[in-house]
């Protein structure tokens, strides 16, 4: 099963995209969303450039540098995200 892990450069914040593929089934996870709208814009640009949408959004904990960009990501992909996991 191929696994791709991308740690996006969002300064002193976190945003990790994990792509899993088994047979023809693909799963994309977004772990944390950076701190600001600018961080969310980088995440959205990356996802759009790759033509992927996160199936699962994971919020590791409620510090600003992990959740600050998530409202903007949800605004873009909210109805397409299957699950949200929050600590």
N, C-alpha and C positions, 0 to 999 in steps of 0.2 A: 504494500500500500504506500504510494508516494505521499510524502508529507512536505509541504512548503511552509516555512515559518519566516515571516517578514516583521522585523522590528522597525517601525517607522520612526523617522527622526522628528520628534515633536518636543525638542528641547528637554527640559527637566521633568517631563511627564511620560506617561506610558501609553502606547498603542501598538498592539501586536495582532497581526493577521495570520491565522493558521488555516491552510487549505489541505484537506484530506480527500483522497480519491481511492475508491475501491470499485473495480469493474467500471461501470458507467455512472456510478453514483458519486456525486461530489458534495462536500460539506465545507462551508467556510465559517470560521469563528472569528469574531472581533473581540479581543480582550482589552478592555479599557478604551477610553476615547480621548486621551489627552486632557489638557486643562482649559483650553479656550476655543472659541469659534474658529480661529486660525488653524488650530490643531485639527479640528473636525474637518475643515476645508481640505487639509492635506490628506486626511484619511479618505474622504469622499473622492477626491481627485484620483488617488491610487486605485480605489475600488472601481471607479468608473473607467479608468484607463485599462484595467484588466478585464472589465466586463463581468465583474462578480458582485454579488450582494451577500452580506453576511446572513447565514441561516440562524446562527446563535450569537447573541451579544452577551458577553460576560463582564460583569463589574466586580473586580476583585475586592474592593473596599471603597468606602465613601469619602476619600480624600479628593480634594478639588483637582489635583493633577492626574486623577484617574477617571473622574466622572464629568469634568467640566465641559468636554466636547460632546458627550453622549446625547444631550437634547437635540443638537444639530444633526447628528447622525440619525437619530430616531425620526427627526423631521423629514429627512430624505428617504429613509428606507423602512420606516416603522411598520407599514402594512405588509412588507415583504419578509420581515424577520420572524422566524418561526417561534423562537424561544428567547427569553431574557433570563439570565442567571445572575442574581445579585447576592452578595455576601450579607 
